[in-house]
Amino acid sequence: ATVYALQGDYEEAERFAEKSLAILETTVGERHPETAQSLEMMAKIMWATHREREAQDFETRLNTIREDLRSGSELAQKAE
């Protein structure tokens, strides 16, 4: 997804980022640091394609995970 995004092919970047996000949510959970990376990529793609509302939604989810990590939540400790 990153390579496609850097090349400006946001359609392909989104396709791969969506797959990555779905896999990570299933395997490591919705609030895992690796899932956060995919959410960040999705937000960047949404901003780049002028889909502000969707970008904000992804960033909200991302910020929740970041807050969990900063607060030392049980989930964040398990992820280490």
Secondary structure, DSSP 8 states (H G I E B T S, - for coil): -HHHHHTT-HHHHHHHHHHHHHHHHHHT-TTSHHHHHHHHHHHHHHHHTT-HHHHHHHHHHHHHHHHHHHHT-HHHHHH-
